[in-house]
Every structure is written in C-alpha cells, then in structure tokens.
Amino acid sequence: MGLADTVPLECPARDRRALGEIAADRNAGIRADACRGTAPAVPLREAFSRHTPEIICGTFAAVACFAFFYLATAFALGYGTTTRGISRDTFLSMQLFAILFLAIGILISGYCSDMRSPRSVLAAGCALGIPLGFALAPMLAGSLGATTAFLSMALFVMGLLYGPLGAWLPSLFPARVRYTGVSVAFNMGGIFGGALTPFAAQALAERGGLAWVGGYLSLAALVSLAALALVPKRVAEPESQILSIILISNIT
C-alpha cells in the first residue's frame, strides 16, 4: 500500500491541510509541534530571534516591487500633471494603458516561476529594473508616447517582481512563524519601498532632477537583487520523513 493510500486514512483532515506547510520545515521538533497544532507563545519574538536574516532579506527583496509601482503611479502622476502640465485625464489614460503590462508581467512571472523558481524570476526582474532607472529621466520628460512606454516598462517589471513574492516569501520561514515572518517582511518592504518612495522621489526631483529619481529606482532594484543573493537557504526534508512524523504524532 502506497503513501497515497495510507495518508488519507491515518492522518486527520487538519494534518492533511498542514502537510503543505510542514513539508518545508527544517527540523523534526518544529515539524512535530506544527503537526500537533501548537504555536509559539509570542510568534513575533521567535521570528526575530531565530529568523532575523530571513526577515531582513525578505524586506529588502520586496523594496523594488513597491518602488517601481509607486514611482510609475503616484510620483509619475504628480510630476506629469504639475511639472509637465499634462491634463489629469490624459495622464490617467496613459497609466490605465500601462497597467495592462503589469497584468502581463504577473502572468509571465507565474509561468516562469513554475518552470524555474520564484527566486530566479525575482532576480531577473531586479536585473531588468537596474537599467530601466537610467531611462526614467529622458522618457518621463519626453513625448507622451515615450512617457507611456516608460510607464508600461516600469509596471511590467513591477509585475515580474510582484507575481513571485507570494510564493517566495513563505519559503523563507518554518510553519511555526510563517505568517508572522511573511507579514513583517512584506509590510516592511511596503513601507521602505512604497510609502517613502513618492516623498523621496519628489525631494530628489526638486533638488537634482529626474536623473536622481532614476538613480533611486536603479538603487532599489540593486538592493533587492543583493537581498535575494544574501538570503539564507533552507533545506527541505524528504517527504517520507515528514509523513512519518505526522503518523507518529497521531499515534502518540
């Protein structure tokens, strides 16, 4: 009788639902606790005490995704309608067209993540984003067609970065603190890469022009690429060993 026959009969539904998460855990003690339904008393404390490098790398790996989005939306809209004098309706129409490339980027990133890995797709998106920062100044200050092309390319790169995050960030943490770790990393990345970006970009544009804003965008992509390279690797255990732990925990 194979595993496919034994697991549904001997594992409760609760354990079967948790199997996908337990499969990524790196030591037997944590897997057994997760199978029994236990959780750390203070998940945030355990996440930071045991997985600080993963949180830091996950945070900065997400920075580029948010930076590209807010520069191509909030900052670009403000710059286009105030500094360049483009009507709000016209610029919003340009952004509505460009947002289609965000959807295309997400679809492509999902397919490529399944074929290769989410991390490799994130790295490719960051690599594409670095030179795109140098194109920001001439294209955002150029014709309407050039500006629309830049918005489309920026949102396409954002789609490549946004699509794999939902699969990559959970892979950094064990089941005991997975939701906590992902929530902290994703939201901190949103703060550093998203909430601060429009204000920083506006200040840079006023003091040094659009070239400085492009440099900021390239730097964000470079930081995220470095974070992807530095993230600690977790070792997945064989599935048969994980199933044995689940079955033993049910008996005991």
Secondary structure, DSSP 8 states (H G I E B T S, - for coil): --HHHHHHHHS-HHHHHHHHHHTT-SSHHHHHHHHHT---SSHHHHHHHHHHHHHHHHHHHTHHHHHHHHIIIIIHHHIIIIIS---HHHHHHHHHHHHHHHHHHHHHHHHHHHHS-HHHHHHHHHHHHHHHHHHHHHHHTS-HHHHHHHHHHHHHHHHHHHHHHHHHGGGGS-GGGHHHHHHHHHHHHHIIIIISHHHHHHHHHHHH-HHHHHHHHHHHHHHHHHHHHHS-------HHHHHHHHHHHHH-
